[in-house]
């Protein structure tokens, strides 16, 4: 059986997705593509940094190619449909299950969530932390 990393290494456009969202066959679906990426990296044994980046691409740019989406991406002229994550990079987005700060469709803000922070009660430590901060 050919494994996902081997297909990717051969230049095959591999995308992850799912269609089960609260249906009778699988009631645990959430329509959350970061969840799909995280499940994919475990199933495909792609837990390295490069593997995690590839799994992120499998639910973003690779999936857009499979769907034939035009004007997909972050360049000028694209359709401005995107999710702004509280993460610095794809690995952090998957690892921390990043908060979805804003969701835009065709440039229009559809939803927003405050950034996730944690209050600490530890002597000698800051009162709050941002999980994306490397310094803690």
C-alpha positions in Angstrom: 0.0 0.0 0.0 1.3 3.4 -1.0 1.5 5.9 1.9 0.6 9.6 1.8 4.2 10.9 2.2 5.3 8.7 -0.7 2.6 10.0 -2.9 3.5 13.6 -2.0 7.2 12.8 -2.7 6.2 11.6 -6.2 4.5 15.0 -6.8 0.9 13.7 -6.4 -1.4 16.5 -5.2 -2.8 14.9 -1.9 -5.7 16.7 -0.2 -7.6 15.8 3.0 -11.3 16.5 3.6 -14.4 15.0 5.0 -18.1 15.2 4.5 -19.4 13.8 7.8 -20.8 16.6 9.9 -23.4 15.4 12.5 -24.8 12.7 10.2 -26.0 9.2 11.0 -22.8 7.5 9.9 -20.3 9.7 11.8 -21.7 12.1 14.4 -18.3 13.5 15.5 -17.6 15.6 12.4 -17.2 19.3 13.0 -16.3 20.7 9.5 -13.0 21.9 11.1 -10.2 21.5 8.6 -7.5 21.9 11.2 -9.1 18.9 12.9 -8.9 17.0 9.6 -5.2 18.0 9.2 -4.4 16.8 12.7 -6.2 13.5 12.2 -4.5 13.1 8.8 -1.0 13.6 10.3 -1.6 10.9 12.9 -3.1 8.4 10.5 -0.4 9.0 7.8 2.4 9.1 10.4 3.4 12.6 9.3 4.2 14.1 12.7 7.5 15.7 11.7 7.6 19.5 11.2 7.7 19.0 7.4 4.9 16.4 7.7 2.7 18.8 9.7 3.3 21.5 7.1 2.3 19.1 4.3 -0.9 18.1 6.2 -1.7 21.8 6.5 -1.3 22.2 2.8 -3.5 19.1 2.3 -6.5 21.0 3.8 -5.7 24.4 2.2 -3.8 24.9 -1.0 -3.8 21.2 -2.1 -7.6 21.0 -1.5 -8.2 24.2 -3.4 -6.3 22.6 -6.4 -8.5 19.4 -6.2 -11.6 21.5 -6.1 -10.4 23.7 -9.0 -10.9 26.9 -7.0 -9.9 29.9 -9.0 -8.4 33.0 -7.3 -7.4 31.0 -4.3 -4.5 32.3 -2.2 -3.2 35.4 -0.5 -2.0 37.3 -3.6 -3.6 40.5 -4.9 -6.7 39.7 -7.0 -7.7 36.6 -5.0 -11.2 36.5 -3.7 -10.3 37.3 0.0 -12.0 34.3 1.6 -9.8 33.1 4.5 -9.6 32.2 8.1 -7.2 34.2 10.3 -5.6 31.9 12.8 -3.9 32.7 16.1 -0.7 31.0 15.1 2.6 32.0 13.5 2.9 29.1 11.2 1.1 25.9 10.0 2.8 23.7 12.6 1.7 26.0 15.4 -1.8 26.2 14.0 -2.2 22.4 14.1 -0.2 21.8 17.3 -2.1 24.4 19.3 -5.5 23.9 17.6 -5.3 27.6 16.9 -8.1 30.0 17.7 -10.0 31.2 14.6 -9.6 34.9 15.1 -11.6 36.0 12.1 -13.4 34.4 9.2 -13.8 36.3 5.9 -15.7 35.4 2.8 -15.2 37.5 -0.3 -13.7 40.2 1.9 -16.6 40.3 4.2 -16.1 39.5 7.9 -18.4 36.7 8.9 -17.2 35.7 12.4 -14.6 36.7 14.9 -13.4 35.3 18.2 -11.1 37.0 20.8 -7.6 35.7 21.0 -7.0 32.9 23.5 -5.0 33.8 26.6 -4.5 32.0 29.9 -4.5 33.6 33.4 -1.7 32.3 35.5 -1.5 32.1 39.3 2.2 31.3 39.6 4.5 33.4 41.8 7.2 35.1 39.7 5.5 34.5 36.4 3.4 36.8 34.2 -0.3 37.0 35.0 -1.3 36.0 31.5 0.4 34.1 28.7 -0.1 33.9 24.9 0.3 30.2 23.9 1.9 31.2 20.6 4.7 33.1 22.4 7.9 31.2 22.4 9.0 33.0 25.6 5.8 31.9 27.4 
